[in-house]
């Protein structure tokens, strides 16, 4: 009897301890779930919060062949228009690990938009479509890149219709993976854009898959230059005078995307447009990094401008110093981009939507 009583006491003690452990585990799980919910809510609220500066930070959604993508549109504060007036649009594609808000804060493109009176569209990559938030610019073999590009075109067309954008004054700009997607958009939909800009991106046509993209980032894959190869790499619609002028910016100290990609990008774009390089010149403003600039022209018109920036790593040149992928010591890429784009816009008369 003593042994049975002892066994029963141990069983009751075990059950009490198990219940206490279960209660503690449930309490801890609820507490952790609450913390995760709060963190997610704060992250969502932060993304919806406008970047610094006055103006409207409008949210939208586009649905296309590549699924659903959100976007933000910056509209300068106090923007007034004459009757029938339409405005230029700059499409800004962020890099891996960034969001549209991050890119807006880093580049401070909204300041220029306020001064020069244009709208800025910041599409957002969905983490369900890429865990690191990269645009799938390289997945051309599987068709994923083209489907994603088609969805971005839906977003752009949606903004054009809703916000009175001049279809003849639209340009696309990207950093890193965003640069790859900007080039893909310009080659697949060349008549949509009056200008394009790549900052720290892989040369167009250098990759068709994930493995190819990694090799291209290291600089070990170079797109072929003959006209037939260019046509295959960029798409038949992109060969010839239809390609919009391209600005290529890249740091010569970039350890993420090899600087050789900048030269390859300029050469493949020049080959597709029949442009020839002019003399290289060195420019420097104040204490900022100097850059070597080469213009590629055809019939007196600039088709490509290549800017190789000394000492710049994998970062937006002249960007906000406190943010990742942003280097304040480089020449102001945002000003360079807008100056290049504005010259192309000047060749297109403003039209009503």
C-alpha positions as CSV (number, residue, x, y, z in Angstrom):
1,X,0.0,0.0,0.0
2,X,2.8,2.4,0.8
3,X,4.4,1.8,-2.6
4,X,1.0,2.4,-4.4
5,X,0.5,5.6,-2.3
6,X,3.9,6.8,-3.2
7,X,3.3,6.1,-6.9
8,X,0.0,8.1,-6.8
9,X,1.7,11.0,-5.2
10,X,4.4,11.1,-7.9
11,X,1.7,10.9,-10.6
12,X,-0.2,13.9,-9.0
13,X,3.0,15.9,-8.7
14,X,3.9,15.1,-12.3
15,X,0.4,16.2,-13.5
16,X,0.6,19.4,-11.4
17,X,4.0,20.2,-12.9
18,X,2.8,19.4,-16.4
19,X,-0.2,21.7,-16.0
20,X,2.0,24.5,-14.7
21,X,4.4,24.0,-17.6
22,X,1.5,24.1,-20.1
23,X,0.1,27.3,-18.6
24,X,3.6,28.9,-18.7
25,X,4.1,27.8,-22.3
26,X,0.8,29.1,-23.4
27,X,1.4,32.4,-21.6
28,X,4.8,32.7,-23.2
29,X,3.5,31.8,-26.6
30,X,0.7,34.4,-26.4
31,X,3.2,37.0,-25.2
32,X,5.6,36.2,-28.1
33,X,2.7,36.2,-30.6
34,X,1.7,39.6,-29.3
35,X,5.2,40.9,-29.7
36,X,5.4,39.6,-33.3
37,X,2.0,41.1,-34.1
38,X,3.2,44.5,-32.7
39,X,6.5,44.3,-34.7
40,X,4.6,43.5,-37.9
41,X,2.1,46.3,-37.3
42,X,4.9,48.7,-36.6
43,X,6.7,47.6,-39.8
44,X,3.5,48.0,-41.9
45,X,2.9,51.4,-40.3
46,X,6.5,52.5,-41.0
47,X,6.1,51.5,-44.7
48,X,2.9,53.5,-45.0
49,X,4.5,56.5,-43.4
50,X,5.6,59.0,-46.0
51,X,9.3,59.7,-46.4
52,X,10.6,63.0,-45.1
53,X,9.3,66.1,-46.8
54,X,6.0,67.6,-47.8
55,X,3.8,66.1,-50.5
56,X,1.3,63.2,-51.0
57,X,2.5,59.6,-50.5
58,X,-0.3,57.8,-52.3
59,X,-0.7,54.0,-52.2
60,X,-1.9,51.8,-55.0
61,X,-2.0,48.2,-56.2
62,X,-1.5,46.6,-59.6
63,X,-2.5,43.2,-60.8
64,X,-0.8,41.7,-63.9
65,X,0.7,38.5,-65.3
66,X,3.3,38.4,-62.6
67,X,0.8,38.7,-59.8
68,X,0.0,41.6,-57.5
69,X,2.4,44.4,-56.7
70,X,1.9,47.5,-54.5
71,X,3.3,50.9,-55.2
72,X,3.7,54.4,-53.8
73,X,3.3,57.6,-55.8
74,X,4.8,60.8,-54.7
75,X,2.9,64.0,-55.7
76,X,4.6,67.2,-54.8
77,X,2.8,69.5,-52.3
78,X,0.9,72.4,-53.6
79,X,1.0,71.1,-57.2
80,X,-1.2,73.1,-59.5
81,X,-1.7,72.5,-63.2
82,X,-2.9,74.6,-66.1
83,X,-6.0,73.3,-67.8
84,X,-5.2,70.2,-69.8
85,X,-1.6,70.1,-68.5
86,X,0.0,66.7,-67.9
87,X,3.2,66.0,-65.9
88,X,6.3,63.8,-66.4
89,X,6.7,60.6,-64.5
90,X,9.8,59.0,-63.1
91,X,9.6,55.3,-62.2
92,X,12.1,54.4,-59.4
93,X,12.9,50.7,-58.8
94,X,14.6,49.9,-55.5
95,X,17.4,47.4,-54.9
96,X,17.5,44.2,-52.9
97,X,16.7,44.6,-49.2
98,X,15.0,48.0,-49.9
99,X,11.5,49.2,-50.1
100,X,10.1,52.1,-52.1
101,X,10.1,54.3,-49.0
102,X,13.8,53.4,-48.3
103,X,14.6,54.3,-51.9
104,X,12.8,57.6,-51.7
105,X,14.6,58.5,-48.5
106,X,18.0,57.4,-49.8
107,X,17.8,59.1,-53.2
108,X,15.8,62.2,-52.1
109,X,14.4,62.2,-55.6
110,X,11.2,63.7,-54.2
111,X,13.0,67.0,-53.5
112,X,13.9,67.3,-57.2
113,X,10.3,66.3,-58.1
114,X,9.0,69.2,-56.0
115,X,11.3,71.7,-57.6
116,X,10.9,70.4,-61.2
117,X,7.2,69.5,-61.1
118,X,7.1,65.8,-61.8
119,X,5.6,62.7,-60.2
120,X,7.6,59.8,-58.9
121,X,6.4,56.2,-58.8
122,X,8.0,53.7,-56.4
123,X,6.8,50.1,-57.1
124,X,7.3,47.6,-54.3
125,X,8.6,44.1,-54.7
126,X,6.5,41.6,-52.7
127,X,8.6,39.3,-50.4
128,X,6.4,36.4,-51.5
129,X,7.8,36.8,-55.0
130,X,11.4,37.2,-53.7
131,X,12.5,36.7,-50.1
132,X,15.1,39.4,-50.2
133,X,12.9,41.9,-52.0
134,X,14.8,41.8,-55.3
135,X,13.2,42.3,-58.6
136,X,13.4,39.1,-60.7
137,X,15.1,40.8,-63.7
138,X,17.2,37.7,-64.5
139,X,14.5,35.0,-64.8
140,X,14.0,35.4,-68.5
141,X,14.4,31.7,-69.3
142,X,11.5,30.7,-67.1
143,X,9.4,33.7,-68.1
144,X,9.2,35.0,-64.6
145,X,11.0,38.2,-65.4
146,X,8.7,39.1,-68.3
147,X,5.6,38.4,-66.2
148,X,6.9,40.7,-63.5
149,X,7.8,43.3,-66.0
150,X,4.2,43.1,-67.4
151,X,2.8,43.7,-63.9
152,X,5.0,46.8,-63.5
153,X,3.8,48.1,-66.8
154,X,0.2,47.7,-65.5
155,X,1.2,49.8,-62.5
156,X,2.8,52.5,-64.7
157,X,-0.2,52.6,-67.0
158,X,-2.6,52.8,-64.1
159,X,-0.8,55.8,-62.7
160,X,-0.7,57.4,-66.1
161,X,-4.5,57.1,-66.4
162,X,-5.3,58.1,-62.8
163,X,-2.9,61.0,-62.2
164,X,-2.7,62.9,-65.5
165,X,0.8,61.8,-66.7
166,X,2.2,62.7,-70.1
167,X,2.8,59.4,-71.8
168,X,5.6,61.0,-73.8
169,X,7.5,61.9,-70.7
170,X,8.0,58.7,-68.7
171,X,11.4,57.4,-67.6
172,X,12.5,54.4,-65.6
173,X,15.4,54.3,-63.1
174,X,16.8,51.5,-60.9
175,X,19.5,50.5,-58.4
176,X,21.1,47.1,-58.4
177,X,18.3,44.5,-59.0
178,X,16.1,47.5,-59.8
179,X,18.6,48.5,-62.5
180,X,18.3,45.1,-64.1
181,X,14.5,45.4,-64.1
182,X,14.7,49.0,-65.5
183,X,16.8,47.7,-68.4
184,X,14.4,44.8,-68.9
185,X,11.4,47.2,-69.0
186,X,13.2,49.5,-71.4
187,X,14.0,46.6,-73.8
188,X,10.6,44.8,-73.6
189,X,8.6,48.0,-73.7
190,X,10.9,50.6,-75.4
191,X,8.0,52.8,-76.6
192,X,6.8,53.3,-73.0
193,X,9.9,55.2,-71.9
194,X,11.7,58.3,-73.1
195,X,14.8,57.5,-71.0
196,X,16.2,54.9,-68.7
197,X,19.0,54.8,-66.1
198,X,20.9,51.9,-64.5
199,X,22.8,52.4,-61.2
200,X,25.1,49.6,-60.1
201,X,23.3,47.0,-62.2
202,X,24.2,43.9,-64.3
203,X,24.6,44.4,-68.0
204,X,21.4,43.7,-70.0
205,X,21.4,40.2,-71.5
206,X,24.1,38.9,-69.2
207,X,21.9,36.5,-67.3
208,X,18.8,34.3,-68.0
209,X,18.6,32.5,-64.7
210,X,19.6,32.6,-61.0
211,X,22.9,30.9,-61.6
212,X,23.6,33.2,-64.6
213,X,22.8,36.3,-62.5
214,X,25.3,35.3,-59.8
215,X,28.0,34.8,-62.4
216,X,27.1,38.1,-64.1
217,X,27.3,40.0,-60.8
218,X,30.8,38.7,-60.4
219,X,31.6,40.0,-63.9
220,X,32.2,36.6,-65.4
221,X,29.4,36.8,-67.9
222,X,29.5,39.3,-70.7
223,X,26.7,39.7,-73.2
224,X,27.7,39.2,-76.8
225,X,28.2,42.3,-78.9
226,X,27.3,41.3,-82.5
227,X,23.9,42.7,-83.7
228,X,22.3,39.3,-83.9
229,X,23.4,38.4,-80.4
230,X,22.2,41.8,-79.1
231,X,18.8,41.2,-80.6
232,X,18.6,37.8,-79.0
233,X,19.7,39.1,-75.6
234,X,17.5,42.2,-75.5
235,X,14.6,41.2,-77.6
236,X,13.8,42.0,-81.2
237,X,11.6,45.0,-80.3
238,X,14.6,46.6,-78.6
239,X,17.1,46.6,-81.5
240,X,17.5,49.8,-83.4
241,X,16.4,53.4,-82.8
242,X,13.4,52.4,-80.6
243,X,15.6,51.9,-77.5
244,X,15.4,54.9,-75.2
245,X,18.6,56.7,-74.2
246,X,20.3,55.0,-71.3
247,X,22.4,56.5,-68.4
248,X,24.7,54.0,-66.7
249,X,26.2,54.8,-63.3
250,X,28.5,52.5,-61.4
251,X,31.2,52.7,-58.7
252,X,34.6,51.3,-59.4
253,X,34.8,50.0,-55.8
254,X,31.6,47.9,-56.1
255,X,32.2,44.5,-54.5
256,X,28.6,43.3,-55.0
257,X,28.1,43.9,-58.8
258,X,31.4,44.0,-60.6
259,X,32.2,47.4,-62.1
260,X,32.9,45.7,-65.5
261,X,29.1,45.4,-65.8
262,X,28.9,49.2,-66.4
263,X,31.1,49.1,-69.5
264,X,29.3,46.0,-70.7
265,X,25.9,47.7,-70.2
266,X,27.0,50.7,-72.1
267,X,28.5,48.7,-75.0
268,X,25.5,46.4,-75.4
269,X,23.1,49.4,-75.4
270,X,25.4,51.2,-77.9
271,X,25.5,48.2,-80.1
272,X,21.7,47.9,-80.1
273,X,21.3,51.6,-81.1
274,X,24.3,51.9,-83.5
275,X,26.0,54.5,-81.2
276,X,29.8,55.1,-81.1
277,X,31.8,56.2,-78.1
278,X,33.3,59.7,-77.8
279,X,36.3,60.8,-75.8
280,X,36.3,60.0,-72.1
281,X,36.3,63.0,-69.7
282,X,36.8,63.3,-66.0
283,X,34.4,65.4,-63.9
284,X,34.5,66.3,-60.2
285,X,32.4,68.7,-58.1
286,X,33.9,69.9,-54.8
287,X,35.2,67.1,-52.5
288,X,32.9,64.4,-54.0
289,X,34.3,61.4,-55.8
290,X,35.4,62.1,-59.4
291,X,33.8,60.2,-62.3
292,X,34.9,59.3,-65.8
293,X,32.1,60.1,-68.3
294,X,31.8,58.7,-71.9
295,X,29.0,59.5,-74.3
296,X,27.9,57.1,-77.0
297,X,26.2,58.9,-79.9
298,X,24.5,58.2,-83.2
299,X,23.7,60.9,-85.7
300,X,24.6,63.5,-83.1
301,X,22.2,62.2,-80.5
302,X,23.4,60.7,-77.2
303,X,22.2,57.1,-76.9
304,X,24.2,56.1,-73.9
305,X,26.1,58.0,-71.2
306,X,28.5,56.0,-69.0
307,X,29.6,57.4,-65.6
308,X,32.2,55.4,-63.7
309,X,32.6,56.8,-60.2
310,X,35.9,56.5,-58.4
311,X,35.8,55.0,-54.9
312,X,32.1,54.3,-54.9
313,X,30.9,50.9,-53.6
314,X,27.5,49.3,-54.1
315,X,25.4,52.3,-53.2
316,X,23.4,55.2,-54.6
317,X,25.9,57.9,-55.3
318,X,25.3,61.1,-53.3
319,X,22.5,59.4,-51.3
320,X,21.5,59.9,-47.6
321,X,24.5,58.8,-45.5
322,X,22.5,57.2,-42.7
323,X,20.8,54.6,-44.9
324,X,22.2,51.3,-46.3
325,X,23.2,51.2,-50.0
326,X,23.6,55.0,-50.0
327,X,26.9,57.0,-50.2
328,X,26.9,60.7,-49.5
329,X,30.4,61.2,-50.8
330,X,29.7,60.4,-54.4
331,X,28.4,62.8,-57.0
332,X,24.6,63.4,-56.7
333,X,23.2,60.6,-58.8
334,X,19.6,61.9,-58.4
335,X,20.6,65.2,-60.0
336,X,22.6,63.4,-62.7
337,X,19.6,61.2,-63.5
338,X,17.1,64.0,-63.7
339,X,19.4,66.2,-65.8
340,X,19.8,63.2,-68.3
341,X,16.1,62.4,-68.3
342,X,15.0,66.1,-68.6
343,X,17.1,66.4,-71.8
344,X,15.2,63.5,-73.3
345,X,11.9,65.0,-72.2
346,X,12.7,68.3,-73.9
347,X,12.6,66.4,-77.2
348,X,9.0,65.3,-76.5
349,X,6.2,68.0,-76.6
350,X,3.8,67.8,-73.6
351,X,0.4,66.3,-74.4
352,X,-2.9,66.0,-72.7
353,X,-3.8,62.5,-71.4
